Amino acid sequence: MNIGLDMMGGDFSPLEAVRGIQLYLNASSTPVTLFLLGDEAQINPLLKEYSIPPQSVKVIHAPQVIGMNEHPTRALKEKQQSSIAIGFHLLAGGKMDAFISAGNTGAMLVGALYSLKPIEGIQRPTISTIIPKENGKTGVLLDVGLNSDCKPENLNQFAILGSLYSKHILGIDQPRVGLLNIGEEEGKGNLLAQATYPLLKENNQIHFIGNIEGRDLLLDKADVMVCEGFTGNVILKLAESLFGITQQKQIHHPYFDRFDFENYGGTPLLGVTKPVIIGHGISRGRSFLNMITLAQKMIETDLLGKMKESFLS
């Protein structure tokens, strides 16, 4: 199993990426080779300092870095020796089984869509976020920003992708799918919600429970919550601010602590042919640990293979 890691992506890389690698190797007995892409002059001294076993990693020199504010398409075209560009080249060529970066989100999305292509039958890949439930359980919300405007067919496909992710990664046997809406009754909502409801109702690949409202998101009503990316991103940023306020005001409670993105690491791009995981720009060691662990689990469960099977017909 070969997992690629962009060592230059993120505000605190490569140091925090190396710390995450150390945490992962100390906790895992799975035979994994980590492909570390970036400036070897910066990476190698840190690997030595943190006693990273040489047999567990393979450093691949990438002299260029795509900055956080660079135009994604232009940067990938002009910086073909960047850690992100080389990473997608190796991933598409089969040298790596998964690729992780906390760098330029746009470049990661563009690189994935042009290098890997969507799974056949999937109109639009999607990104999700973990939603901590008040009773200790976990749900998933999608889309959270990749697709601001959607068609009903897109939301129907997101429901399938989210269900498969919930089942095989989160361990939920029969994920309940809810359509985020402004009312529980069938027929509520805008034109998108009204047109999506019957598609979800007739979809025999999911367990659809009907509409859910904003007040249901943090309660144990649905495991997979579906919406277009505009609404999903607003909810995601609201959740991030909620955690930030609790930290500023020193409000300590196990539930609010679960909103810390470090607990989950990053979000996978669901619907492309290989595992691509996108991390937060301010990721630290624990985030990188969790992103590597997620990549390993996606490979071990053959999540993308199961997604391909679901869209064969």
One Martini backbone bead per residue (centre of mass of N, CA, C, O) as a GRO file, in nm:
protein
  313
    1MET     BB    1   0.093   0.039   0.026
    2ASN     BB    2   0.056   0.370  -0.127
    3ILE     BB    3   0.105   0.693   0.026
    4GLY     BB    4   0.054   1.023  -0.050
    5LEU     BB    5   0.240   1.331   0.055
    6ASP     BB    6   0.210   1.666   0.091
    7MET     BB    7   0.476   1.848   0.241
    8MET     BB    8   0.393   2.166   0.142
    9GLY     BB    9   0.110   2.161   0.250
   10GLY     BB   10   0.050   2.421   0.440
   11ASP     BB   11   0.139   2.630   0.705
   12PHE     BB   12   0.314   2.373   0.874
   13SER     BB   13   0.492   2.290   0.649
   14PRO     BB   14   0.665   1.993   0.709
   15LEU     BB   15   0.653   1.948   1.016
   16GLU     BB   16   0.354   1.843   1.069
   17ALA     BB   17   0.374   1.607   0.875
   18VAL     BB   18   0.596   1.457   1.031
   19ARG     BB   19   0.438   1.428   1.293
   20GLY     BB   20   0.211   1.260   1.165
   21ILE     BB   21   0.390   1.026   1.075
   22GLN     BB   22   0.485   0.945   1.355
   23LEU     BB   23   0.205   0.881   1.471
   24TYR     BB   24   0.130   0.665   1.265
   25LEU     BB   25   0.374   0.465   1.298
   26ASN     BB   26   0.322   0.420   1.609
   27ALA     BB   27   0.008   0.303   1.556
   28SER     BB   28   0.096   0.126   1.306
   29SER     BB   29   0.111  -0.217   1.135
   30THR     BB   30   0.081  -0.140   0.853
   31PRO     BB   31   0.199  -0.195   0.533
   32VAL     BB   32   0.345   0.120   0.456
   33THR     BB   33   0.416   0.358   0.200
   34LEU     BB   34   0.546   0.684   0.211
   35PHE     BB   35   0.501   0.946  -0.010
   36LEU     BB   36   0.723   1.227  -0.019
   37LEU     BB   37   0.636   1.551  -0.133
   38GLY     BB   38   0.925   1.763  -0.190
   39ASP     BB   39   1.169   1.927  -0.022
   40GLU     BB   40   1.445   1.752   0.071
   41ALA     BB   41   1.598   1.974   0.239
   42GLN     BB   42   1.349   1.984   0.448
   43ILE     BB   43   1.272   1.682   0.506
   44ASN     BB   44   1.520   1.506   0.594
   45PRO     BB   45   1.591   1.641   0.872
   46LEU     BB   46   1.311   1.571   1.000
   47LEU     BB   47   1.325   1.265   0.977
   48LYS     BB   48   1.570   1.245   1.163
   49GLU     BB   49   1.464   1.397   1.414
   50TYR     BB   50   1.192   1.188   1.419
   51SER     BB   51   1.270   0.891   1.354
   52ILE     BB   52   1.216   0.796   1.060
   53PRO     BB   53   1.185   0.520   0.891
   54PRO     BB   54   1.321   0.462   0.584
   55GLN     BB   55   1.132   0.207   0.500
   56SER     BB   56   0.850   0.395   0.520
   57VAL     BB   57   0.985   0.593   0.308
   58LYS     BB   58   0.956   0.821   0.009
   59VAL     BB   59   1.142   1.060  -0.139
   60ILE     BB   60   1.009   1.324  -0.356
   61HIS     BB   61   1.124   1.560  -0.548
   62ALA     BB   62   0.980   1.904  -0.516
   63PRO     BB   63   1.064   2.232  -0.608
   64GLN     BB   64   0.761   2.308  -0.611
   65VAL     BB   65   0.497   2.547  -0.509
   66ILE     BB   66   0.158   2.581  -0.434
   67GLY     BB   67  -0.013   2.832  -0.347
   68MET     BB   68  -0.301   2.929  -0.186
   69ASN     BB   69  -0.353   3.191  -0.408
   70GLU     BB   70  -0.345   3.033  -0.655
   71HIS     BB   71  -0.428   2.944  -0.961
   72PRO     BB   72  -0.498   2.627  -1.023
   73THR     BB   73  -0.465   2.581  -1.332
   74ARG     BB   74  -0.213   2.752  -1.377
   75ALA     BB   75  -0.028   2.617  -1.166
   76LEU     BB   76  -0.032   2.327  -1.286
   77LYS     BB   77   0.086   2.413  -1.562
   78GLU     BB   78   0.349   2.580  -1.450
   79LYS     BB   79   0.385   2.351  -1.195
   80GLN     BB   80   0.501   2.037  -1.265
   81GLN     BB   81   0.715   2.036  -0.996
   82SER     BB   82   0.507   2.001  -0.795
   83SER     BB   83   0.366   1.826  -0.543
   84ILE     BB   84   0.083   1.804  -0.672
   85ALA     BB   85   0.151   1.725  -0.965
   86ILE     BB   86   0.321   1.474  -0.896
   87GLY     BB   87   0.108   1.327  -0.734
   88PHE     BB   88  -0.097   1.287  -0.971
   89HIS     BB   89   0.093   1.137  -1.156
   90LEU     BB   90   0.134   0.891  -0.962
   91LEU     BB   91  -0.162   0.819  -0.922
   92ALA     BB   92  -0.245   0.779  -1.223
   93GLY     BB   93   0.008   0.564  -1.266
   94GLY     BB   94   0.005   0.363  -0.994
   95LYS     BB   95   0.225   0.437  -0.762
   96MET     BB   96  -0.031   0.528  -0.608
   97ASP     BB   97  -0.331   0.491  -0.389
   98ALA     BB   98  -0.294   0.784  -0.257
   99PHE     BB   99  -0.381   1.140  -0.181
  100ILE     BB  100  -0.238   1.412   0.018
  101SER     BB  101  -0.360   1.753   0.116
  102ALA     BB  102  -0.313   2.101   0.266
  103GLY     BB  103  -0.340   2.270   0.027
  104ASN     BB  104  -0.457   2.376  -0.254
  105THR     BB  105  -0.779   2.310  -0.315
  106GLY     BB  106  -0.815   2.374  -0.616
  107ALA     BB  107  -0.576   2.200  -0.714
  108MET     BB  108  -0.689   1.933  -0.610
  109LEU     BB  109  -0.950   1.934  -0.775
  110VAL     BB  110  -0.832   1.971  -1.058
  111GLY     BB  111  -0.635   1.733  -1.049
  112ALA     BB  112  -0.848   1.513  -1.006
  113LEU     BB  113  -1.037   1.568  -1.257
  114TYR     BB  114  -0.795   1.548  -1.478
  115SER     BB  115  -0.637   1.282  -1.382
  116LEU     BB  116  -0.892   1.077  -1.297
  117LYS     BB  117  -1.174   1.120  -1.296
  118PRO     BB  118  -1.475   1.019  -1.286
  119ILE     BB  119  -1.687   0.800  -1.219
  120GLU     BB  120  -1.876   0.614  -1.394
  121GLY     BB  121  -2.190   0.805  -1.380
  122ILE     BB  122  -2.071   1.055  -1.249
  123GLN     BB  123  -2.131   1.390  -1.264
  124ARG     BB  124  -2.041   1.477  -0.954
  125PRO     BB  125  -1.834   1.534  -0.736
  126THR     BB  126  -1.772   1.532  -0.371
  127ILE     BB  127  -1.797   1.694  -0.053
  128SER     BB  128  -1.751   1.650   0.300
  129THR     BB  129  -1.879   1.632   0.645
  130ILE     BB  130  -1.859   1.601   0.976
  131ILE     BB  131  -2.126   1.523   1.217
  132PRO     BB  132  -2.183   1.579   1.540
  133LYS     BB  133  -2.364   1.418   1.770
  134GLU     BB  134  -2.520   1.451   2.079
  135ASN     BB  135  -2.495   1.115   2.132
  136GLY     BB  136  -2.196   1.043   1.976
  137LYS     BB  137  -2.248   1.034   1.698
  138THR     BB  138  -2.221   1.013   1.328
  139GLY     BB  139  -2.221   1.228   1.044
  140VAL     BB  140  -2.301   1.330   0.697
  141LEU     BB  141  -2.226   1.612   0.483
  142LEU     BB  142  -2.372   1.671   0.147
  143ASP     BB  143  -2.254   1.930   0.018
  144VAL     BB  144  -1.957   2.171   0.107
  145GLY     BB  145  -1.864   2.344  -0.195
  146LEU     BB  146  -1.823   2.221  -0.487
  147ASN     BB  147  -2.159   2.245  -0.539
  148SER     BB  148  -2.355   2.514  -0.548
  149ASP     BB  149  -2.496   2.400  -0.806
  150CYS     BB  150  -2.785   2.186  -0.855
  151LYS     BB  151  -2.923   1.886  -0.936
  152PRO     BB  152  -3.119   1.631  -0.851
  153GLU     BB  153  -2.918   1.410  -0.953
  154ASN     BB  154  -2.686   1.494  -0.771
  155LEU     BB  155  -2.819   1.441  -0.494
  156ASN     BB  156  -2.872   1.144  -0.547
  157GLN     BB  157  -2.569   1.069  -0.567
  158PHE     BB  158  -2.478   1.174  -0.292
  159ALA     BB  159  -2.642   0.968  -0.131
  160ILE     BB  160  -2.480   0.723  -0.221
  161LEU     BB  161  -2.196   0.814  -0.138
  162GLY     BB  162  -2.265   0.868   0.163
  163SER     BB  163  -2.358   0.580   0.230
  164LEU     BB  164  -2.093   0.432   0.165
  165TYR     BB  165  -1.919   0.592   0.361
  166SER     BB  166  -2.078   0.528   0.619
  167LYS     BB  167  -2.052   0.219   0.605
  168HIS     BB  168  -1.721   0.178   0.546
  169ILE     BB  169  -1.605   0.412   0.747
  170LEU     BB  170  -1.825   0.457   0.994
  171GLY     BB  171  -2.009   0.187   1.048
  172ILE     BB  172  -2.300   0.208   0.905
  173ASP     BB  173  -2.522  -0.016   0.802
  174GLN     BB  174  -2.803   0.182   0.770
  175PRO     BB  175  -2.816   0.463   0.629
  176ARG     BB  176  -2.972   0.762   0.686
  177VAL     BB  177  -3.154   0.967   0.460
  178GLY     BB  178  -3.151   1.327   0.433
  179LEU     BB  179  -3.328   1.614   0.328
  180LEU     BB  180  -3.252   1.930   0.322
  181ASN     BB  181  -3.495   2.154   0.473
  182ILE     BB  182  -3.789   2.369   0.564
  183GLY     BB  183  -3.939   2.084   0.589
  184GLU     BB  184  -4.091   1.766   0.634
  185GLU     BB  185  -4.275   1.780   0.409
  186GLU     BB  186  -4.387   1.688   0.125
  187GLY     BB  187  -4.319   1.969  -0.096
  188LYS     BB  188  -4.105   2.118   0.021
  189GLY     BB  189  -3.945   2.394  -0.086
  190ASN     BB  190  -3.766   2.421  -0.342
  191LEU     BB  191  -3.718   2.307  -0.655
  192LEU     BB  192  -3.490   2.116  -0.582
  193ALA     BB  193  -3.625   1.966  -0.345
  194GLN     BB  194  -3.885   1.877  -0.493
  195ALA     BB  195  -3.723   1.709  -0.719
  196THR     BB  196  -3.553   1.520  -0.523
  197TYR     BB  197  -3.743   1.353  -0.347
  198PRO     BB  198  -3.845   1.131  -0.553
  199LEU     BB  199  -3.563   1.015  -0.611
  200LEU     BB  200  -3.504   0.919  -0.321
  201LYS     BB  201  -3.764   0.749  -0.281
  202GLU     BB  202  -3.679   0.552  -0.543
  203ASN     BB  203  -3.409   0.473  -0.411
  204ASN     BB  204  -3.272   0.141  -0.356
  205GLN     BB  205  -2.968   0.234  -0.237
  206ILE     BB  206  -3.135   0.370  -0.007
  207HIS     BB  207  -3.231   0.519   0.321
  208PHE     BB  208  -3.510   0.701   0.312
  209ILE     BB  209  -3.668   0.954   0.547
  210GLY     BB  210  -3.661   1.241   0.430
  211ASN     BB  211  -3.699   1.529   0.568
  212ILE     BB  212  -3.482   1.781   0.703
  213GLU     BB  213  -3.375   2.005   0.941
  214GLY     BB  214  -3.157   2.213   1.090
  215ARG     BB  215  -3.230   2.098   1.385
  216ASP     BB  216  -3.132   1.790   1.296
  217LEU     BB  217  -2.820   1.775   1.249
  218LEU     BB  218  -2.737   1.720   1.574
  219LEU     BB  219  -2.923   1.491   1.553
  220ASP     BB  220  -3.053   1.146   1.550
  221LYS     BB  221  -3.197   1.130   1.234
  222ALA     BB  222  -2.938   1.133   1.040
  223ASP     BB  223  -2.647   1.020   0.856
  224VAL     BB  224  -2.735   1.148   0.574
  225MET     BB  225  -2.686   1.482   0.447
  226VAL     BB  226  -2.855   1.659   0.187
  227CYS     BB  227  -2.702   1.909  -0.033
  228GLU     BB  228  -2.599   2.187  -0.150
  229GLY     BB  229  -2.297   2.364  -0.138
  230PHE     BB  230  -2.396   2.631  -0.022
  231THR     BB  231  -2.532   2.529   0.234
  232GLY     BB  232  -2.303   2.343   0.336
  233ASN     BB  233  -2.088   2.568   0.375
  234VAL     BB  234  -2.236   2.733   0.583
  235ILE     BB  235  -2.247   2.508   0.796
  236LEU     BB  236  -1.946   2.456   0.819
  237LYS     BB  237  -1.863   2.748   0.910
  238LEU     BB  238  -2.043   2.750   1.159
  239ALA     BB  239  -1.906   2.512   1.303
  240GLU     BB  240  -1.625   2.642   1.317
  241SER     BB  241  -1.719   2.890   1.487
  242LEU     BB  242  -1.822   2.735   1.729
  243PHE     BB  243  -1.549   2.624   1.812
  244GLY     BB  244  -1.399   2.894   1.834
  245ILE     BB  245  -1.575   3.015   2.063
  246THR     BB  246  -1.521   2.797   2.279
  247GLN     BB  247  -1.218   2.860   2.291
  248GLN     BB  248  -1.224   3.165   2.360
  249LYS     BB  249  -1.432   3.104   2.619
  250GLN     BB  250  -1.358   2.837   2.762
  251ILE     BB  251  -1.546   2.596   2.654
  252HIS     BB  252  -1.570   2.280   2.811
  253HIS     BB  253  -1.667   2.002   2.599
  254PRO     BB  254  -1.690   1.705   2.444
  255TYR     BB  255  -1.877   1.793   2.217
  256PHE     BB  256  -1.725   2.050   2.110
  257ASP     BB  257  -1.457   1.898   2.054
  258ARG     BB  258  -1.579   1.745   1.791
  259PHE     BB  259  -1.535   2.015   1.601
  260ASP     BB  260  -1.252   1.941   1.556
  261PHE     BB  261  -1.083   1.886   1.263
  262GLU     BB  262  -0.847   1.708   1.372
  263ASN     BB  263  -1.023   1.446   1.418
  264TYR     BB  264  -1.047   1.408   1.077
  265GLY     BB  265  -0.847   1.604   0.897
  266GLY     BB  266  -1.021   1.529   0.619
  267THR     BB  267  -1.157   1.533   0.290
  268PRO     BB  268  -1.303   1.346   0.060
  269LEU     BB  269  -1.318   1.277  -0.281
  270LEU     BB  270  -1.622   1.192  -0.411
  271GLY     BB  271  -1.612   1.014  -0.740
  272VAL     BB  272  -1.335   0.920  -0.783
  273THR     BB  273  -1.095   0.663  -0.867
  274LYS     BB  274  -0.927   0.785  -0.620
  275PRO     BB  275  -0.783   0.866  -0.330
  276VAL     BB  276  -0.871   1.198  -0.209
  277ILE     BB  277  -0.728   1.424   0.036
  278ILE     BB  278  -0.845   1.721   0.205
  279GLY     BB  279  -0.699   1.968   0.388
  280HIS     BB  280  -0.632   2.194   0.611
  281GLY     BB  281  -0.419   2.466   0.616
  282ILE     BB  282  -0.392   2.424   0.958
  283SER     BB  283  -0.255   2.166   0.979
  284ARG     BB  284  -0.156   1.915   1.196
  285GLY     BB  285  -0.044   1.624   1.309
  286ARG     BB  286  -0.330   1.498   1.366
  287SER     BB  287  -0.439   1.541   1.083
  288PHE     BB  288  -0.234   1.367   0.929
  289LEU     BB  289  -0.294   1.110   1.073
  290ASN     BB  290  -0.603   1.097   0.985
  291MET     BB  291  -0.554   1.103   0.679
  292ILE     BB  292  -0.390   0.844   0.657
  293THR     BB  293  -0.601   0.660   0.789
  294LEU     BB  294  -0.822   0.712   0.580
  295ALA     BB  295  -0.672   0.611   0.333
  296GLN     BB  296  -0.633   0.325   0.435
  297LYS     BB  297  -0.938   0.258   0.463
  298MET     BB  298  -1.020   0.305   0.167
  299ILE     BB  299  -0.839   0.080   0.059
  300GLU     BB  300  -0.925  -0.167   0.236
  301THR     BB  301  -1.248  -0.131   0.150
  302ASP     BB  302  -1.289  -0.046  -0.142
  303LEU     BB  303  -1.473   0.208  -0.187
  304LEU     BB  304  -1.445   0.277  -0.495
  305GLY     BB  305  -1.536   0.004  -0.598
  306LYS     BB  306  -1.824   0.027  -0.476
  307MET     BB  307  -1.899   0.281  -0.635
  308LYS     BB  308  -1.872   0.163  -0.916
  309GLU     BB  309  -2.093  -0.056  -0.882
  310SER     BB  310  -2.334   0.150  -0.827
  311PHE     BB  311  -2.277   0.284  -1.143
  312LEU     BB  312  -2.318   0.065  -1.374
  313SER     BB  313  -2.638   0.097  -1.452
   0.00000   0.00000   0.00000
